[in-house]
Amino acid sequence: MSYLSEVIKRALSASTRIVPLVRAGLIAGVVVAAASYPIAAVGGLSAKAGANAVAALPSDLIIPPLAQTTYVYASDGKTLLTEFYQEDRTYTQIANMSPFIQEAIVASEDSRFYDHNGVDLRGVARAFVANDQAGGVSQGASTLTMQYVRNALRDGADSPEAALEATEQTDARKIREMKLALELERKMTKTQILEGYLNVAYFGHRAYGIYAAAETYFSTTPDKLTLPEAAMIAGLVQAPTTYDPTGSDKAAALSRRNYVIDRMTSLGYIAPAAAKTEEAQPIKLKLSTPPNDCVSVSKAHNDWGFFCDDFKTWWLAQPAFGKTTTDRLDSLEQGGWKIVTSIDPNIQAGAENAVLKRESKNSKFALGEVMIQPGTGRVKAMAINRTYSLDQSHNHQNSDALKRRKGVKGNYPNTVAPLDGGGDLPGYQAGSTFKIFTMLAALDMGYTLNMSYYAPMQYRSIYISASANCGGEHWCPSNAGASDTGEQNMWSGFGKSVNTYWVQVEQKIGAANAVKMAEATGVKFRTPVDQRLATPAHANGWGAFTLGVASTTPMDIANVFATVAAEGMYCEPLPVMSITGPDGKPAMMNSGGKQVEVAAPRCHRVFSKDVARAATDAARCVTGYGAARGGCGGAGTASQIYGVVGRPIAGKTGTTDQNRTAWFSAFTPQLAASAFVADPDSAQDIAGAGQHPKPMATVGESMYKAMKGQPVEHFTPPSNAMLGAAHPHKLSVPKIGS
């Protein structure tokens, strides 16, 4: 045994006199260096040099905020959608921890925790002697306080190098830990340190902190941990992989657990008889794997994955959570937020059932629906006949021949593509749905519901088209049937969806104004062709716009009709109801120089209440509910819907050429919905006339279920100013491109 070993051994009996010297920085450097350096290397290290080195180290420990798990719930605030985390951790106060885990961790890691002042000189000396005899590191000497310091330095590192420096086996690290531990014990109580340690420690299986450990291994909470459960968890800290109770060597986990129970007995925490009883019991796990991200949404609610994806996309676009997308993702995965989303479990279930009743997940045609609350923009449901999954290895063939030759699988039954909207997919042509923009623009410009035109079967428009179909270079749209021929106004023209009427209205107001109205109500043009045609230089020549040749999504369209239902108040589609931080305070953002909640509706007026009421009166003709201030001129294109829903409802149908897509959108004062059917893989694939009723039936059924038990609210009729005189308009041709 070396001379220095003998000195350390003698120091064991004089620790009370050594502690002040350590605090003064006169001996810590020598003691720690001796614990790992060869004796020859220590010989030239004087006590004064060691003291100077220690004194030069920082003495203030900055404990960074812990990365915590974010929990995402449905609108009831109870049903868990998923969690987001990099380190699964939920901070837990020590008052909410079982006494067993507090005692077990002390017994396992630092039995003199309540006796030392951050650095246990007896432990350091014992470790030195053991390591010197072994010729290497065979025993550690870190106290719980020192381990807490080490974890704080690691978690607060701003670079990989700094994180490595905080955990590497060097004298410099050990000395720094000792000094910071001594300072920390002056500023924090033992209870505070123990609480902090139990929230920062790693217990294996991606479980950081006692809350995650209790949930992962026993599907319980820290306050309910039993003695054997606490002992097993405490035993993991030293070597989570070696003592993993789910691993191949279960005997090691059992032996380690029983060792901790023995240590608890030695410290007087439990009686020997109780210890003997518990040690005879096997480890009884009740494992759970906390979900992480949208792909982990439970199988029971797999359809919620698409909404979850929409929420995540929305979050990553919010400057309140960071300057960059990476910063915002870090906030989501580390911020410990409690997020109550807008998805309503009952409304979602009704919508998904209505979809799957009419279109199988194994169909190449996607049938989807989005439902939005007017006046808030909150998304209540996103249904689609698809399974939310990254695994597309067993998907069907792609219906697009070119993609099929390239080996690209079809999007069904599995996909994570945002087919309902909320992402960057262009969407689908919405057909006559777009007549709503022409009507709103006309009403907003001062035209009235009695704006009348004779609508022929085919109409030679002013718009120039490369695919002119009536001679010359002009575009000549036609009606769906001969019964639409005749004098029409906004009530009858919208109710029966008369193409040649609305093209004349569009010519009167200028197509650019219809395009602007679409943009004002939230429609985004995502294809290069649509984006070019929507520019001021081309918009007035986009005659086919009113017949819905632009691509859009049910998310956009549902919100358009929600804007009408909210009497002209446009609200951004919003997937959240509340966002609360670990401190219990709501997430805030700057809006117009004021601090407002991030989860608050973001609304502004885009047209007057009377314009909205007039448009609604015409849209009532579609559903069979009937207009309040005019005649519908015959049955609407979805006249059965009022009978299905059984309350005031308005809406609009939409089909494209050759029935490639079919749409139906509807709204009550409390809820708006839009459904479509199309082939997402091939825009040229014809859905066919047989698919036309499916969006209508889907919306009818889901609206009935969503509104069941809700109070019946009525639409407010438009004022006399919105009616106008019943006489035909002479065509006033706007200058193309103006």
N, C-alpha and C positions, 0 to 999 in steps of 0.2 A: 504494500500500500504506500502511495506517495505521501510526501510531507503535507501537501495541500489537502489531500484526503483526510489526513489526521486532523488538520486545522478545522475543516468543515465538520467533522464528526464532533469535535469539541464544541463547535458553535451551536450544536443542537441543544445543549444545556444552557446556552446563554442567549437564546433567541430574543428575549425581551430587550437585551442591551444592543442587539444587532439591528433591530427594526429601525431605531432612530438613525443609525448610520446609513441604512439603505435609503431612507427618506432623504438624507443629506447628500446622497449620491456618492458615498465614500467606499461602498463595498459591492454594490449591485453589479457593476461591470465585471469585477473579478469573479464573483460567484457564478454569474451566468456564463462568462467565457470559459470558466473551468469546467462547466458541465458538458462541454462538447469539444473544446480544443485539446490537443495533445498537451501533456504537462510541460514539455519543453517549450512550447509556444507561449505558455502563460508566464514562464519564468521572468521575462523582461517587462511584464505589465505591472506597473506600480499601482498602489491604491490611489495615488494622486491622479495618475493618468486615467485610471478608470473613472474616477469621480468627475474629471473634466469632460470625458466623453459622454457620460450620462447627463451632466448638466447642460450639454449643448443640444440634447434631444428636445423635441417639442413636448410640452406638458399638457396641452389642451387637446382633448379628444372630441372631434366633431362626430356625433352619432347621426348618420344620415337617415332620412325617412326610409322605412323598410318597404321593399317591393311587396305589394299585397295583391291578392286575387280580386278580380272584378266579377261581381255576380249580376247576371242579366235575367230579369223576370218578365213574365207576361203582365198584362195590364192590371191583374188582380194583386200584384205585388207579392205573390206567394209561389206561383208556379214557375219553377226554374227552367229557363230556356237553355242556358249554358253558362260557362265561366270562361274567363280569359286570364291567363297568367303565364309568366316566365318561370317564376318560383311560386308554387302553390302555398300561399300563406295568408292567414287572416289573423290580424293582431287580436290577442285575447288578454284581458286584464287578469291579474293573478287571483283576484277574488272569484273569477269564473273558472278557476282551475281546481281540480281535485287535490286535496292535501297530499294524496299518495304520490302524484307526479312531482310535487315540490320536494317531498322527502326523498323520492327515488333518485332524482337527478343529483341531489346533494350527496347522497350515499354513493352513487356511482362515480361521480366526477370530482367531487371536492368535499370530503368528509369534514374538513376543518374550515369550511366556508364561513361559518359564523364566528370563528376564532381569529382569523387573520385579517390583515388590512389591505388585501388585494394581492399580496405576494406572500406565499407560505414558505418561509425560510426553512422550516423543517422538511417540507416536501422537496425544495430545491436541493438541500443537502443530501437527502436520501437518494434523489435521482442522480446526483453527482457521483456518490459512492458506487451505486449500482452500475452506472454507465462506465465509470473508470475501471471497475472490475471486469465488466463485460467487453471492454475494448470498443464499445460503440454505444448507440442510443438504445437502451433496453427499457427505460422508464422515463416518463415525462414528469413535468413539475408544474404544469399550467393550472392555475386556479380557474374557477368559473368566471371570475372577473377578468382574468387574462384572456380566456377564450372569448368572452364577450367583446373585449377590446379587439382581438384579432378579427372576429367576424365584422365588427364595425369598420375596421380599416379596409377589409376586403370589399364590403358592400359600398363603401364610400370612394373606392378607387375610380379614377377617371380614365384609366387606361389599363390594358392587359398587363403591362409591366408593373404598374402600381399594385394591381391585384396579386400578382405573383410575389412581389416584395412583401406583401402583408401576410403571406402564408408560407414562404420558403423557410427551410430549416437553417437559419443563420443566427449568429450571436447578436448582430445588430437588431434583428427583429425581436429577439427575446428580451433584450435590454429595453427596447422601446416599449414593448408590451408591459414590462414590469413597472416602468415609470408611469405610463398612462393608467395602469391599473390602480396604482397608489393614489393618483390624482382623482381617478373616477370614484374611488371609495370615499373620498372627502366630500364629493358633491352629490352622491346618490346613496340611498339607504340600501341595505342588503335585499330588502323586498323588491325595490325597484330594479336592482341588478338582476335578481333571479327572474323577475318578470321579463326583462329585456332579453335575457339569455334564452329563456324558454320560447320566445317568439322568433329568435334568430337562428337557433340550432337546426342542423340538417339531420333528418331521421331516415333518409333513404326513400326510394320510390317517388322522387320529386316532391317530397313532403318537407316543407320548411316551416318550422314552428310547430308548437304543440297542437294547434287546432287542426292543421292538415294531417298531422300524424295520427291523431285520434280518429279522424274521419277515414283515413286511408286503411289503417289496420283493423279498426274495430267498428267503423261506421257509427261512431258516437261523437259526443262533444267532450272537451277537456274536463268539464265539471262532473262528468259521469264516469270517468275512468276508474276502474277497480284497482286493487292492489297489484294483482298479477299483470294486468294490462299496463299499468304505469311502470312497473319494473321492467317489462319487456321493452317498452318504448325508450325508457331511460338508458337501457343497455345498448341501444343502437348507436348512440352518439359517438362512441369510441371508434366503431368500424361498421358503418351501415351495411356494407356488402357482406362482410364476414359473418355478421350475426343476423342476416336477413331471414326472418321466419318463413318466408315464402320460397327460399332457395333450396338447394339440394341437401344441404347439411343442416337439418332442423335441430339436430342434437346440439349444435353450437349455440343456436338461439336459445334453446331451453337452458343450457348450462349458464349462459350469460344472464338470463333472466333470474335464475336461482341465485347466482352470485350477488346480484343487486339486492334481492330479498335478504340474503345473509348479511350484507352490509347494513341494510335498514335495521335488521335485528341487533347488530353490534352497536348501532348508534341509539338504540332504545326507541326507535320509531314504532316497531311492532313487537309483539310477544313471540317468543320462540315457538310456542305451540301453534300459533296462527301461521308463522312462517313455514313450519313443517307441513301444515295442511295445504298451503298454497303451492309449495314446491312440488307436491305430489301430483298436482293437476297438470294436464298437457296445455300447451298454448292453444287457445281457442280464438282463431281469427274470424273476423267478419269483414272481408276485404271489400273495398269500393275504390273505383277509379274515377275521380272527379272529372267531369267533362272539360274539354279545353277547346275553344273556338267553335265555329259553326258546324264543322264536320262531326262534332261530338254531341250534337242535339240528340236526345234519346230516340230510340226506334219508335216508341209510342207516339212521338210527335215529330217524326221525320219531316213532315211537310212544313214544319216551322223553320227548317234550315234555309229556305229561300228568303224568308223574312229576315232571319238572322244575318244573312249575307247582305241584304239591303241595309240593315242597321249598321253593320260594320263599314260598308261603303260610305254611308252618311257620316259616321264618326270620323273616318279618315279625311273627310273634307272640312272638318270644323277647326278653324284657326284657334279656337279657345283651348284646344288640347295640345297645341304645339305649333311651331313654325313650319315643320315639314311633316310629310306623311310618316316618316320613321318616328319622329317625336310623338305624334298622335297615337301611333300603334303602341309605343312604349307606355304612354299614359293609360291606354286601355288595358294593357297586360300587367302593369305594375301599380296602377293608381288606387287599387282597392275601392273602386266605385261600386255603388249599388244603383243599378239602372233598372227602372221600371219602364218597359217598352209599351207601345200602343197596341200590340196585337191582343185581341180579345179571344181567349180560348174557345168560347162558345160560338162566336161569329166565324172564327177560322174553321172550326169543326163543321159547321153548317155549310160553309163555302166549299171545303174540300170534299165533303160527301156529295154535294150537288155536282161537282166536277166529275168525280170518279163514277158516279151513277151513269154518266153519259159518254165518258171516253176513258178507255183503259190506259194504264201506264205503258202498255205494249203497243199502243197506237203511234204511228209516226206523226199524227196530228196532235199538236199541243192545244189543250183546252184550259185556259187560265182565267182567273178573275182577281181583281183587286177591289177592296172596299175601303172607303175613306170617309172620315167624319167631317161634314161641312163646318166651317167656322173655326176649325183648328188645324186641318190638314193631316190629322193623325191617321195613320194606316192601321185599319182594324183587321184586315185579312189579306193574305196573298195565297191563293190556291192555284195548284197546277197539277196535271196528271203525270207527274214525274216523281222519281225517288231521288232525294238529295244525296248524292254520293260521288266521290272522286273516282270510284272504281267503275270504269266504263268498258272493261275488257270483254264483258259478255253482252254488250249492247248490240242492237240490230244493225243491219246495213244502212248506210247513209242513202237517203233518197235522191241526193244530188249525184249524178253520174260521175262528174269530174272528181268530187271528193271521194267517191267510192273507189275510183281507180287509184287514188293516192293512198288508199288504206285508212281513210278517216271514218271512224265509226259514226253511227247515227246518234242522235241526242236522247234516245229512249232505250230502256226505261230510266237509266241513271244519268244524271247530269248535275252540275252546279251552276249552269248558265242561268243568268237572270232573265228568264223568258217572260216574266211578268213586268219587267222594267226595273228601274233602280240601278242599273249598271250602264255599260257602254254599248250594248247591243242596239242596233237601229230600230228594231221592232218590226211592225207589219203594216201594210196599207190598211187604212181604216174605212175606206169607202165613204158612204154617205154620212157617216158620223161627222165629217168635216163641215157639213152644212150648218152646224151650230155656230161656227166661226163667222160665216157669211151673215147669218141672221143677227148675231150679237153685234157685229160691226155696223150693220145697217141700222139697227135700233139705236145704237150708240151715236150714230151720225144724225139722228133725228127722223129717220124713216119710221113708219108705223106698221102695225100688224096687218092693216088693210092694204098694204102695198100690193097691188094686183098686176098680174101679167097673164096674157094668154100663153099657155104652155103647149106647143105642138108636140107631136110624137118625136120629131127630130128638129133640132134647132141649129141654124147656121150662125155660129158665134163670131165675134170680132177677133178671136184669138187665132194666131197663126200656129199651125202644127205640121210637123214633118210627116205625120201619119194621118193627114186629112182624109175624111171618109165621105165627103158629100160634094166632091168636085172643087177644083181650085186648091187653095192652100189653107183654107179655114178649117178649124176644128168644129165638128158637128156632133154634139152629144145627143143621145136618145133617152127616152123614158123606158122604164121597165116594162110598161104595158100600155095598150091603147086607152085604158080607162083613165089614165092620168091626163089625157088631152083635155084642154079646156081652161077656163078662167080659174086662176089660183091666187090665193093670198098667203101670208106667212102661216096661218093656222093650217090650211089645207095642204099647202106646199110642203110643210114640215111633217105633218101627220102622215101624208101618203108618200113622202120622200120623192117629190117630182123633180127630176134632174133639170129639165129645160126651164123650169121656173127659177131655180136657184142660180143657174148660169146667168140668166138675165139680171137678177138682183146683184150678182157679183160684178157684172159689167157696169151696172149703175153706180155702185159704190167704189169700184176699183179693187181688183184682186189683192193689191198690196195691203189694203185695209183689213181684209179677211186674214191675211198672213200675219199682220201685226197683232190682231186679236188673238190668234192662236198662240203667238209668242207671249203675249201679255198674260194669258191664262196658264202658262207653264209648259207649253209644248216645245220640245227641243228637237231641232232637225239634226239628225245624226249621220245621214249619208251625204257624200260629197255632192251628189246631184241635188238633193233637197236643200242643202246649204247654199248652193249657188243660185237656185231658183228663188230662194227666200230673200236674197239681197235686194236692196232698193233698185238696182239696175235691171232686175229681171222679174220682180214680184208682180208687177201689174200685167205682165204677159203670161202669168201662170194660171191660165183659165181653168185647167183641170183640178186646181187646188180644192175647189168647193166640193168636188166629187171624191176627195180623199185618196189621191194618188201618192201623197207623202206617207212615209213610214212613221209609226209612233208606237207607244206601248200602252197597255191597259193602266199602268200607274199614271201616266200623263193624262189619259182620257178620263179616268175616274176622277182625277182632281179638277179637270175642266168642269165636269158636271157638279162636283162639290162646290165649285166657285159660284155656279148659277144657283145652287140650292142655298148657299150662304148669302144670296142677294147681292152678288157683285164683289164680295170680299175674297180675294185670292190668298190662300195660305200655302206655303211650301209644304210638300209632302213630308211628314214628320213621323219617325218611327219610335219616338220616346215620349213618356209622360213626365218622368222626373229622373234627375241624375244627381246623386248625393255622394259626397266624398266621405272618407273615413272619419272626418271630424263632424259629420252630420249636417254639413252645410251644402246647399245646392251649388252645382257648377254654374259659374257666371261668365258672361261675355259682354263686350262693349258693343252697344248698338245705338248709333246716333249720338254718341257722347254720354250715354247712360249705361249703367250696369244692369243687365237683365239676365234672367235664367236662360241657360243654353236650351233647356227643354221647353221653354215657353213657345207658343204658336207664333209664327212669323207671317203676319197677315198685312195686306194693304188692299185698298179698294182699286178695282180696275174698271168698273163701270157702275152706274147708279143702281139703286134698288129697283127703280121702275123699269129699267132696261132688263134686269134679271127677271122681274115679275112678268114682263111681256114675253120673254123667251120661254119661261116656264109655262105660260098659258098655251103657247103653241106646242110645246113638248108634251103637254097633257093629251093632245090629240093623238099622239103616237101610241100611247098605252091603253087607250079605251076609257080613260078617266073622264075625258071631255074637257073642253076649254070653258073658262068661266065667263069670258067676255066676247066670244065669237063662235062661229060654226066651224066644225072640223071638215066639212065637205065629204064625209064618208069615213069608212073604217080606217084606222091607222095601221101601220105596218107591224105593230105588236099589240093589237087591240085586246088580246087575252090577258095581258099582264096585270091590269087593274083587278080582274077577277081572282087572279092567283094571290096577289099580295094583300088585297082586301083593305087598302087604305090609299089616300092620295099619293099618286106616283106619276112621274113624267120621265121621258127618256128619248132615245133615238137608236134606230137600227142602222147597220152599215154593212154593205157587201161590196166586193170589188168585181172587176170584170171576170167573167167565167167562174164566179164564186171561189176564187183562190183563197179568200179569207172571208169570215163572217164575224160581225160584232153585234153586241147589244150593250147599251149603257142606260142606266136609270138612276133616279134619285127621289128620295123623300126629303122633307125638311131636315131629317136627322142623319141620313146616310146616303152615300153615293156609291155606285158600283159600275164596273165596266168589265165585260168578258169578251174573249176572242177565241176563234179556232183557226189555226193555220199550221202549215208545216214549217218549223223553224229552220230546217236544213235546206229547204228549196222553196224560194219565193214563187217559183213557177208551178209548183205542184198544186193542183186544183183540189180544194177541199170538197167541192161539189154541193149541189143543192140540198143533199141529205144532211149536211152539217149545219146548214143555216139556222135551224131551230135551236141548236144546242146552247149557244151563248144566251139566247133569250130564256130558255128553260132554266139554265143555271142561275142567272140573275134573279129570275122570278122566285125560285125555290129558296135561294140563299137570303134574299131580301125578306121573304116571308118569315123565315126562321129567326133572322137577326132582329126583326122588328116585333116579333111576338112578345106580348106582355108590355111593350113600350106604349106610352100615351100616343094617341093619334093626333098628329099635328097637321094643319091645313096650310096650303099655299095661300099667300096674299095675292089677290087679283091685281092686275095693272091698273093704273089710273086711266081716265078718259084720254089723256094726252098721248097715250101709247096706241090708241086705236086708229085714229085717222079716218079719212073719207074712203069709202069703198069705190074707187075708180081706177082704171088701168093707168099705168105710167107709160109715157113715151120714152123710148130708149135714148139715153144720153151717153154717147160713146166716149169713154175716157181715152186719153192719149196713151198708147202703149209705152211702158217704160217710165211714165211720169210718177 
